Amino acid sequence: MDSKDALDPQRKSEELRSFLFLTAVMVPVLSVIVVGGYGFLVWMYQLIGGPPTH
């Protein structure tokens, strides 16, 4: 990689937009999907296997 490429303002701007998109959009969306998926799996397990017993 050339040192000239690392200082390219267009590339720097693109990397900043990519970082902001990942942190502000993708991480929250993936978090909601993972937590919702786990909750759904627990719900389906309890629907089939019955409630947990003491």
mmCIF file as Biopython writes it, N, C-alpha, C and O atoms, coordinates in Angstrom:
data_model
#
loop_
_atom_site.group_PDB
_atom_site.id
_atom_site.type_symbol
_atom_site.label_atom_id
_atom_site.label_alt_id
_atom_site.label_comp_id
_atom_site.label_asym_id
_atom_site.label_entity_id
_atom_site.label_seq_id
_atom_site.pdbx_PDB_ins_code
_atom_site.Cartn_x
_atom_site.Cartn_y
_atom_site.Cartn_z
_atom_site.occupancy
_atom_site.B_iso_or_equiv
_atom_site.auth_seq_id
_atom_site.auth_asym_id
_atom_site.pdbx_PDB_model_num
ATOM 1   N N  . MET A ? 1  ? 0.845   -1.174  0.000  1.0 0.0 1  A 1 
ATOM 2   C CA . MET A ? 1  ? 0.000   0.000   0.000  1.0 0.0 1  A 1 
ATOM 3   C C  . MET A ? 1  ? 0.887   1.232   0.000  1.0 0.0 1  A 1 
ATOM 4   O O  . MET A ? 1  ? 1.875   1.301   0.731  1.0 0.0 1  A 1 
ATOM 5   N N  . ASP A ? 2  ? 0.540   2.163   -0.792 1.0 0.0 2  A 1 
ATOM 6   C CA . ASP A ? 2  ? 1.288   3.405   -0.911 1.0 0.0 2  A 1 
ATOM 7   C C  . ASP A ? 2  ? 0.860   4.365   0.188  1.0 0.0 2  A 1 
ATOM 8   O O  . ASP A ? 2  ? -0.314  4.386   0.557  1.0 0.0 2  A 1 
ATOM 9   N N  . SER A ? 3  ? 1.784   5.163   0.722  1.0 0.0 3  A 1 
ATOM 10  C CA . SER A ? 3  ? 1.410   6.128   1.751  1.0 0.0 3  A 1 
ATOM 11  C C  . SER A ? 3  ? 0.487   7.198   1.189  1.0 0.0 3  A 1 
ATOM 12  O O  . SER A ? 3  ? -0.285  7.817   1.922  1.0 0.0 3  A 1 
ATOM 13  N N  . LYS A ? 4  ? 0.576   7.408   -0.124 1.0 0.0 4  A 1 
ATOM 14  C CA . LYS A ? 4  ? -0.301  8.376   -0.786 1.0 0.0 4  A 1 
ATOM 15  C C  . LYS A ? 4  ? -1.760  7.914   -0.717 1.0 0.0 4  A 1 
ATOM 16  O O  . LYS A ? 4  ? -2.664  8.737   -0.571 1.0 0.0 4  A 1 
ATOM 17  N N  . ASP A ? 5  ? -1.991  6.596   -0.821 1.0 0.0 5  A 1 
ATOM 18  C CA . ASP A ? 5  ? -3.353  6.058   -0.785 1.0 0.0 5  A 1 
ATOM 19  C C  . ASP A ? 5  ? -4.007  6.277   0.584  1.0 0.0 5  A 1 
ATOM 20  O O  . ASP A ? 5  ? -5.205  6.551   0.656  1.0 0.0 5  A 1 
ATOM 21  N N  . ALA A ? 6  ? -3.241  6.159   1.654  1.0 0.0 6  A 1 
ATOM 22  C CA . ALA A ? 6  ? -3.796  6.288   3.002  1.0 0.0 6  A 1 
ATOM 23  C C  . ALA A ? 6  ? -4.252  7.715   3.293  1.0 0.0 6  A 1 
ATOM 24  O O  . ALA A ? 6  ? -5.107  7.920   4.154  1.0 0.0 6  A 1 
ATOM 25  N N  . LEU A ? 7  ? -3.704  8.694   2.597  1.0 0.0 7  A 1 
ATOM 26  C CA . LEU A ? 7  ? -4.041  10.089  2.859  1.0 0.0 7  A 1 
ATOM 27  C C  . LEU A ? 7  ? -5.085  10.640  1.893  1.0 0.0 7  A 1 
ATOM 28  O O  . LEU A ? 7  ? -5.412  11.825  1.948  1.0 0.0 7  A 1 
ATOM 29  N N  . ASP A ? 8  ? -5.603  9.805   1.022  1.0 0.0 8  A 1 
ATOM 30  C CA . ASP A ? 8  ? -6.590  10.238  0.037  1.0 0.0 8  A 1 
ATOM 31  C C  . ASP A ? 8  ? -7.865  10.693  0.760  1.0 0.0 8  A 1 
ATOM 32  O O  . ASP A ? 8  ? -8.481  9.899   1.470  1.0 0.0 8  A 1 
ATOM 33  N N  . PRO A ? 9  ? -8.271  11.967  0.589  1.0 0.0 9  A 1 
ATOM 34  C CA . PRO A ? 9  ? -9.445  12.468  1.320  1.0 0.0 9  A 1 
ATOM 35  C C  . PRO A ? 9  ? -10.734 11.725  0.978  1.0 0.0 9  A 1 
ATOM 36  O O  . PRO A ? 9  ? -11.586 11.531  1.845  1.0 0.0 9  A 1 
ATOM 37  N N  . GLN A ? 10 ? -10.881 11.313  -0.266 1.0 0.0 10 A 1 
ATOM 38  C CA . GLN A ? 10 ? -12.106 10.589  -0.655 1.0 0.0 10 A 1 
ATOM 39  C C  . GLN A ? 10 ? -12.164 9.241   0.073  1.0 0.0 10 A 1 
ATOM 40  O O  . GLN A ? 10 ? -13.219 8.836   0.562  1.0 0.0 10 A 1 
ATOM 41  N N  . ARG A ? 11 ? -11.033 8.562   0.138  1.0 0.0 11 A 1 
ATOM 42  C CA . ARG A ? 11 ? -11.002 7.262   0.815  1.0 0.0 11 A 1 
ATOM 43  C C  . ARG A ? 11 ? -11.232 7.430   2.315  1.0 0.0 11 A 1 
ATOM 44  O O  . ARG A ? 11 ? -11.930 6.627   2.935  1.0 0.0 11 A 1 
ATOM 45  N N  . LYS A ? 12 ? -10.644 8.475   2.895  1.0 0.0 12 A 1 
ATOM 46  C CA . LYS A ? 12 ? -10.828 8.733   4.320  1.0 0.0 12 A 1 
ATOM 47  C C  . LYS A ? 12 ? -12.295 9.006   4.628  1.0 0.0 12 A 1 
ATOM 48  O O  . LYS A ? 12 ? -12.823 8.526   5.631  1.0 0.0 12 A 1 
ATOM 49  N N  . SER A ? 13 ? -12.946 9.770   3.773  1.0 0.0 13 A 1 
ATOM 50  C CA . SER A ? 13 ? -14.365 10.073  3.939  1.0 0.0 13 A 1 
ATOM 51  C C  . SER A ? 13 ? -15.207 8.800   3.816  1.0 0.0 13 A 1 
ATOM 52  O O  . SER A ? 13 ? -16.154 8.596   4.575  1.0 0.0 13 A 1 
ATOM 53  N N  . GLU A ? 14 ? -14.854 7.958   2.862  1.0 0.0 14 A 1 
ATOM 54  C CA . GLU A ? 14 ? -15.590 6.705   2.663  1.0 0.0 14 A 1 
ATOM 55  C C  . GLU A ? 14 ? -15.419 5.783   3.873  1.0 0.0 14 A 1 
ATOM 56  O O  . GLU A ? 14 ? -16.374 5.135   4.301  1.0 0.0 14 A 1 
ATOM 57  N N  . GLU A ? 15 ? -14.212 5.725   4.420  1.0 0.0 15 A 1 
ATOM 58  C CA . GLU A ? 15 ? -13.983 4.893   5.591  1.0 0.0 15 A 1 
ATOM 59  C C  . GLU A ? 15 ? -14.755 5.416   6.800  1.0 0.0 15 A 1 
ATOM 60  O O  . GLU A ? 15 ? -15.279 4.631   7.590  1.0 0.0 15 A 1 
ATOM 61  N N  . LEU A ? 16 ? -14.826 6.731   6.945  1.0 0.0 16 A 1 
ATOM 62  C CA . LEU A ? 16 ? -15.584 7.316   8.054  1.0 0.0 16 A 1 
ATOM 63  C C  . LEU A ? 16 ? -17.071 6.988   7.919  1.0 0.0 16 A 1 
ATOM 64  O O  . LEU A ? 16 ? -17.720 6.623   8.900  1.0 0.0 16 A 1 
ATOM 65  N N  . ARG A ? 17 ? -17.611 7.118   6.704  1.0 0.0 17 A 1 
ATOM 66  C CA . ARG A ? 17 ? -19.027 6.779   6.493  1.0 0.0 17 A 1 
ATOM 67  C C  . ARG A ? 17 ? -19.284 5.303   6.761  1.0 0.0 17 A 1 
ATOM 68  O O  . ARG A ? 17 ? -20.308 4.949   7.344  1.0 0.0 17 A 1 
ATOM 69  N N  . SER A ? 18 ? -18.363 4.438   6.341  1.0 0.0 18 A 1 
ATOM 70  C CA . SER A ? 18 ? -18.514 3.007   6.590  1.0 0.0 18 A 1 
ATOM 71  C C  . SER A ? 18 ? -18.498 2.710   8.084  1.0 0.0 18 A 1 
ATOM 72  O O  . SER A ? 18 ? -19.305 1.921   8.575  1.0 0.0 18 A 1 
ATOM 73  N N  . PHE A ? 19 ? -17.573 3.347   8.808  1.0 0.0 19 A 1 
ATOM 74  C CA . PHE A ? 19 ? -17.490 3.147   10.251 1.0 0.0 19 A 1 
ATOM 75  C C  . PHE A ? 19 ? -18.771 3.608   10.937 1.0 0.0 19 A 1 
ATOM 76  O O  . PHE A ? 19 ? -19.303 2.908   11.798 1.0 0.0 19 A 1 
ATOM 77  N N  . LEU A ? 20 ? -19.264 4.780   10.560 1.0 0.0 20 A 1 
ATOM 78  C CA . LEU A ? 20 ? -20.484 5.298   11.182 1.0 0.0 20 A 1 
ATOM 79  C C  . LEU A ? 20 ? -21.682 4.409   10.865 1.0 0.0 20 A 1 
ATOM 80  O O  . LEU A ? 20 ? -22.528 4.180   11.729 1.0 0.0 20 A 1 
ATOM 81  N N  . PHE A ? 21 ? -21.763 3.907   9.639  1.0 0.0 21 A 1 
ATOM 82  C CA . PHE A ? 21 ? -22.852 3.006   9.266  1.0 0.0 21 A 1 
ATOM 83  C C  . PHE A ? 21 ? -22.800 1.731   10.095 1.0 0.0 21 A 1 
ATOM 84  O O  . PHE A ? 21 ? -23.823 1.266   10.597 1.0 0.0 21 A 1 
ATOM 85  N N  . LEU A ? 22 ? -21.603 1.168   10.235 1.0 0.0 22 A 1 
ATOM 86  C CA . LEU A ? 22 ? -21.474 -0.068  11.004 1.0 0.0 22 A 1 
ATOM 87  C C  . LEU A ? 22 ? -21.830 0.145   12.474 1.0 0.0 22 A 1 
ATOM 88  O O  . LEU A ? 22 ? -22.535 -0.672  13.065 1.0 0.0 22 A 1 
ATOM 89  N N  . THR A ? 23 ? -21.347 1.236   13.063 1.0 0.0 23 A 1 
ATOM 90  C CA . THR A ? 23 ? -21.586 1.436   14.491 1.0 0.0 23 A 1 
ATOM 91  C C  . THR A ? 23 ? -22.992 1.939   14.794 1.0 0.0 23 A 1 
ATOM 92  O O  . THR A ? 23 ? -23.555 1.586   15.830 1.0 0.0 23 A 1 
ATOM 93  N N  . ALA A ? 24 ? -23.568 2.745   13.925 1.0 0.0 24 A 1 
ATOM 94  C CA . ALA A ? 24 ? -24.871 3.346   14.219 1.0 0.0 24 A 1 
ATOM 95  C C  . ALA A ? 24 ? -26.042 2.526   13.688 1.0 0.0 24 A 1 
ATOM 96  O O  . ALA A ? 24 ? -27.160 2.667   14.184 1.0 0.0 24 A 1 
ATOM 97  N N  . VAL A ? 25 ? -25.810 1.672   12.690 1.0 0.0 25 A 1 
ATOM 98  C CA . VAL A ? 25 ? -26.917 0.934   12.079 1.0 0.0 25 A 1 
ATOM 99  C C  . VAL A ? 25 ? -26.757 -0.574  12.265 1.0 0.0 25 A 1 
ATOM 100 O O  . VAL A ? 25 ? -27.644 -1.232  12.808 1.0 0.0 25 A 1 
ATOM 101 N N  . MET A ? 26 ? -25.635 -1.115  11.817 1.0 0.0 26 A 1 
ATOM 102 C CA . MET A ? 26 ? -25.503 -2.566  11.786 1.0 0.0 26 A 1 
ATOM 103 C C  . MET A ? 26 ? -25.392 -3.204  13.170 1.0 0.0 26 A 1 
ATOM 104 O O  . MET A ? 26 ? -25.999 -4.249  13.404 1.0 0.0 26 A 1 
ATOM 105 N N  . VAL A ? 27 ? -24.646 -2.616  14.081 1.0 0.0 27 A 1 
ATOM 106 C CA . VAL A ? 27 ? -24.497 -3.213  15.412 1.0 0.0 27 A 1 
ATOM 107 C C  . VAL A ? 27 ? -25.838 -3.256  16.150 1.0 0.0 27 A 1 
ATOM 108 O O  . VAL A ? 27 ? -26.181 -4.301  16.703 1.0 0.0 27 A 1 
ATOM 109 N N  . PRO A ? 28 ? -26.610 -2.166  16.181 1.0 0.0 28 A 1 
ATOM 110 C CA . PRO A ? 28 ? -27.919 -2.263  16.841 1.0 0.0 28 A 1 
ATOM 111 C C  . PRO A ? 28 ? -28.869 -3.257  16.156 1.0 0.0 28 A 1 
ATOM 112 O O  . PRO A ? 28 ? -29.590 -3.990  16.832 1.0 0.0 28 A 1 
ATOM 113 N N  . VAL A ? 29 ? -28.869 -3.281  14.843 1.0 0.0 29 A 1 
ATOM 114 C CA . VAL A ? 29 ? -29.745 -4.212  14.117 1.0 0.0 29 A 1 
ATOM 115 C C  . VAL A ? 29 ? -29.354 -5.655  14.426 1.0 0.0 29 A 1 
ATOM 116 O O  . VAL A ? 29 ? -30.218 -6.486  14.706 1.0 0.0 29 A 1 
ATOM 117 N N  . LEU A ? 30 ? -28.063 -5.953  14.378 1.0 0.0 30 A 1 
ATOM 118 C CA . LEU A ? 30 ? -27.618 -7.315  14.668 1.0 0.0 30 A 1 
ATOM 119 C C  . LEU A ? 30 ? -27.891 -7.686  16.125 1.0 0.0 30 A 1 
ATOM 120 O O  . LEU A ? 30 ? -28.213 -8.838  16.420 1.0 0.0 30 A 1 
ATOM 121 N N  . SER A ? 31 ? -27.767 -6.732  17.028 1.0 0.0 31 A 1 
ATOM 122 C CA . SER A ? 31 ? -28.066 -7.003  18.437 1.0 0.0 31 A 1 
ATOM 123 C C  . SER A ? 31 ? -29.533 -7.363  18.626 1.0 0.0 31 A 1 
ATOM 124 O O  . SER A ? 31 ? -29.852 -8.313  19.342 1.0 0.0 31 A 1 
ATOM 125 N N  . VAL A ? 32 ? -30.419 -6.619  17.995 1.0 0.0 32 A 1 
ATOM 126 C CA . VAL A ? 32 ? -31.853 -6.904  18.093 1.0 0.0 32 A 1 
ATOM 127 C C  . VAL A ? 32 ? -32.166 -8.269  17.486 1.0 0.0 32 A 1 
ATOM 128 O O  . VAL A ? 32 ? -32.978 -9.015  18.032 1.0 0.0 32 A 1 
ATOM 129 N N  . ILE A ? 33 ? -31.536 -8.600  16.373 1.0 0.0 33 A 1 
ATOM 130 C CA . ILE A ? 33 ? -31.765 -9.903  15.727 1.0 0.0 33 A 1 
ATOM 131 C C  . ILE A ? 33 ? -31.300 -11.041 16.622 1.0 0.0 33 A 1 
ATOM 132 O O  . ILE A ? 33 ? -32.006 -12.039 16.769 1.0 0.0 33 A 1 
ATOM 133 N N  . VAL A ? 34 ? -30.119 -10.906 17.224 1.0 0.0 34 A 1 
ATOM 134 C CA . VAL A ? 34 ? -29.582 -11.972 18.081 1.0 0.0 34 A 1 
ATOM 135 C C  . VAL A ? 34 ? -30.448 -12.156 19.322 1.0 0.0 34 A 1 
ATOM 136 O O  . VAL A ? 34 ? -30.809 -13.284 19.660 1.0 0.0 34 A 1 
ATOM 137 N N  . VAL A ? 35 ? -30.785 -11.068 20.003 1.0 0.0 35 A 1 
ATOM 138 C CA . VAL A ? 35 ? -31.593 -11.178 21.221 1.0 0.0 35 A 1 
ATOM 139 C C  . VAL A ? 35 ? -33.002 -11.680 20.891 1.0 0.0 35 A 1 
ATOM 140 O O  . VAL A ? 35 ? -33.545 -12.520 21.608 1.0 0.0 35 A 1 
ATOM 141 N N  . GLY A ? 36 ? -33.589 -11.171 19.816 1.0 0.0 36 A 1 
ATOM 142 C CA . GLY A ? 36 ? -34.915 -11.633 19.397 1.0 0.0 36 A 1 
ATOM 143 C C  . GLY A ? 36 ? -34.901 -13.090 18.990 1.0 0.0 36 A 1 
ATOM 144 O O  . GLY A ? 36 ? -35.831 -13.830 19.308 1.0 0.0 36 A 1 
ATOM 145 N N  . GLY A ? 37 ? -33.863 -13.513 18.294 1.0 0.0 37 A 1 
ATOM 146 C CA . GLY A ? 37 ? -33.748 -14.916 17.889 1.0 0.0 37 A 1 
ATOM 147 C C  . GLY A ? 37 ? -33.625 -15.840 19.085 1.0 0.0 37 A 1 
ATOM 148 O O  . GLY A ? 37 ? -34.237 -16.907 19.119 1.0 0.0 37 A 1 
ATOM 149 N N  . TYR A ? 38 ? -32.828 -15.429 20.073 1.0 0.0 38 A 1 
ATOM 150 C CA . TYR A ? 38 ? -32.693 -16.239 21.286 1.0 0.0 38 A 1 
ATOM 151 C C  . TYR A ? 38 ? -34.027 -16.328 22.031 1.0 0.0 38 A 1 
ATOM 152 O O  . TYR A ? 38 ? -34.418 -17.403 22.485 1.0 0.0 38 A 1 
ATOM 153 N N  . GLY A ? 39 ? -34.714 -15.205 22.152 1.0 0.0 39 A 1 
ATOM 154 C CA . GLY A ? 39 ? -36.019 -15.213 22.801 1.0 0.0 39 A 1 
ATOM 155 C C  . GLY A ? 39 ? -37.010 -16.098 22.071 1.0 0.0 39 A 1 
ATOM 156 O O  . GLY A ? 39 ? -37.797 -16.803 22.703 1.0 0.0 39 A 1 
ATOM 157 N N  . PHE A ? 40 ? -36.980 -16.069 20.757 1.0 0.0 40 A 1 
ATOM 158 C CA . PHE A ? 40 ? -37.866 -16.915 19.958 1.0 0.0 40 A 1 
ATOM 159 C C  . PHE A ? 40 ? -37.552 -18.392 20.182 1.0 0.0 40 A 1 
ATOM 160 O O  . PHE A ? 40 ? -38.461 -19.211 20.317 1.0 0.0 40 A 1 
ATOM 161 N N  . LEU A ? 41 ? -36.256 -18.731 20.222 1.0 0.0 41 A 1 
ATOM 162 C CA . LEU A ? 41 ? -35.878 -20.129 20.452 1.0 0.0 41 A 1 
ATOM 163 C C  . LEU A ? 41 ? -36.334 -20.616 21.826 1.0 0.0 41 A 1 
ATOM 164 O O  . LEU A ? 41 ? -36.824 -21.737 21.957 1.0 0.0 41 A 1 
ATOM 165 N N  . VAL A ? 42 ? -36.176 -19.780 22.843 1.0 0.0 42 A 1 
ATOM 166 C CA . VAL A ? 42 ? -36.626 -20.151 24.185 1.0 0.0 42 A 1 
ATOM 167 C C  . VAL A ? 42 ? -38.143 -20.315 24.198 1.0 0.0 42 A 1 
ATOM 168 O O  . VAL A ? 42 ? -38.659 -21.254 24.804 1.0 0.0 42 A 1 
ATOM 169 N N  . TRP A ? 43 ? -38.847 -19.428 23.547 1.0 0.0 43 A 1 
ATOM 170 C CA . TRP A ? 43 ? -40.309 -19.494 23.481 1.0 0.0 43 A 1 
ATOM 171 C C  . TRP A ? 43 ? -40.756 -20.788 22.796 1.0 0.0 43 A 1 
ATOM 172 O O  . TRP A ? 43 ? -41.650 -21.477 23.287 1.0 0.0 43 A 1 
ATOM 173 N N  . MET A ? 44 ? -40.126 -21.120 21.653 1.0 0.0 44 A 1 
ATOM 174 C CA . MET A ? 44 ? -40.487 -22.345 20.941 1.0 0.0 44 A 1 
ATOM 175 C C  . MET A ? 44 ? -40.162 -23.583 21.769 1.0 0.0 44 A 1 
ATOM 176 O O  . MET A ? 44 ? -40.934 -24.542 21.784 1.0 0.0 44 A 1 
ATOM 177 N N  . TYR A ? 45 ? -39.021 -23.565 22.458 1.0 0.0 45 A 1 
ATOM 178 C CA . TYR A ? 45 ? -38.657 -24.700 23.308 1.0 0.0 45 A 1 
ATOM 179 C C  . TYR A ? 45 ? -39.695 -24.900 24.413 1.0 0.0 45 A 1 
ATOM 180 O O  . TYR A ? 45 ? -40.107 -26.027 24.686 1.0 0.0 45 A 1 
ATOM 181 N N  . GLN A ? 46 ? -40.114 -23.808 25.044 1.0 0.0 46 A 1 
ATOM 182 C CA . GLN A ? 46 ? -41.108 -23.910 26.115 1.0 0.0 46 A 1 
ATOM 183 C C  . GLN A ? 46 ? -42.486 -24.297 25.567 1.0 0.0 46 A 1 
ATOM 184 O O  . GLN A ? 46 ? -43.263 -24.957 26.258 1.0 0.0 46 A 1 
ATOM 185 N N  . LEU A ? 47 ? -42.786 -23.897 24.351 1.0 0.0 47 A 1 
ATOM 186 C CA . LEU A ? 47 ? -44.051 -24.265 23.736 1.0 0.0 47 A 1 
ATOM 187 C C  . LEU A ? 47 ? -44.105 -25.777 23.513 1.0 0.0 47 A 1 
ATOM 188 O O  . LEU A ? 47 ? -45.150 -26.398 23.708 1.0 0.0 47 A 1 
ATOM 189 N N  . ILE A ? 48 ? -42.983 -26.368 23.105 1.0 0.0 48 A 1 
ATOM 190 C CA . ILE A ? 48 ? -42.928 -27.803 22.816 1.0 0.0 48 A 1 
ATOM 191 C C  . ILE A ? 48 ? -42.649 -28.615 24.083 1.0 0.0 48 A 1 
ATOM 192 O O  . ILE A ? 48 ? -43.298 -29.631 24.330 1.0 0.0 48 A 1 
ATOM 193 N N  . GLY A ? 49 ? -41.675 -28.157 24.887 1.0 0.0 49 A 1 
ATOM 194 C CA . GLY A ? 49 ? -41.239 -28.930 26.041 1.0 0.0 49 A 1 
ATOM 195 C C  . GLY A ? 49 ? -41.948 -28.606 27.343 1.0 0.0 49 A 1 
ATOM 196 O O  . GLY A ? 49 ? -41.733 -29.278 28.352 1.0 0.0 49 A 1 
ATOM 197 N N  . GLY A ? 50 ? -42.775 -27.604 27.332 1.0 0.0 50 A 1 
ATOM 198 C CA . GLY A ? 50 ? -43.459 -27.212 28.563 1.0 0.0 50 A 1 
ATOM 199 C C  . GLY A ? 50 ? -42.639 -26.207 29.343 1.0 0.0 50 A 1 
ATOM 200 O O  . GLY A ? 50 ? -41.463 -25.983 29.054 1.0 0.0 50 A 1 
ATOM 201 N N  . PRO A ? 51 ? -43.273 -25.608 30.334 1.0 0.0 51 A 1 
ATOM 202 C CA . PRO A ? 51 ? -42.553 -24.603 31.136 1.0 0.0 51 A 1 
ATOM 203 C C  . PRO A ? 51 ? -41.479 -25.252 31.992 1.0 0.0 51 A 1 
ATOM 204 O O  . PRO A ? 51 ? -41.548 -26.445 32.285 1.0 0.0 51 A 1 
ATOM 205 N N  . PRO A ? 52 ? -40.491 -24.470 32.391 1.0 0.0 52 A 1 
ATOM 206 C CA . PRO A ? 52 ? -39.455 -25.045 33.272 1.0 0.0 52 A 1 
ATOM 207 C C  . PRO A ? 52 ? -40.057 -25.390 34.636 1.0 0.0 52 A 1 
ATOM 208 O O  . PRO A ? 52 ? -40.907 -24.667 35.158 1.0 0.0 52 A 1 
ATOM 209 N N  . THR A ? 53 ? -39.601 -26.502 35.197 1.0 0.0 53 A 1 
ATOM 210 C CA . THR A ? 53 ? -40.112 -26.936 36.509 1.0 0.0 53 A 1 
ATOM 211 C C  . THR A ? 53 ? -39.037 -26.742 37.554 1.0 0.0 53 A 1 
ATOM 212 O O  . THR A ? 53 ? -37.843 -26.724 37.254 1.0 0.0 53 A 1 
ATOM 213 N N  . HIS A ? 54 ? -39.479 -26.599 38.773 1.0 0.0 54 A 1 
ATOM 214 C CA . HIS A ? 54 ? -38.546 -26.390 39.872 1.0 0.0 54 A 1 
ATOM 215 C C  . HIS A ? 54 ? -38.042 -27.696 40.381 1.0 0.0 54 A 1 
ATOM 216 O O  . HIS A ? 54 ? -37.239 -27.727 41.314 1.0 0.0 54 A 1 
#
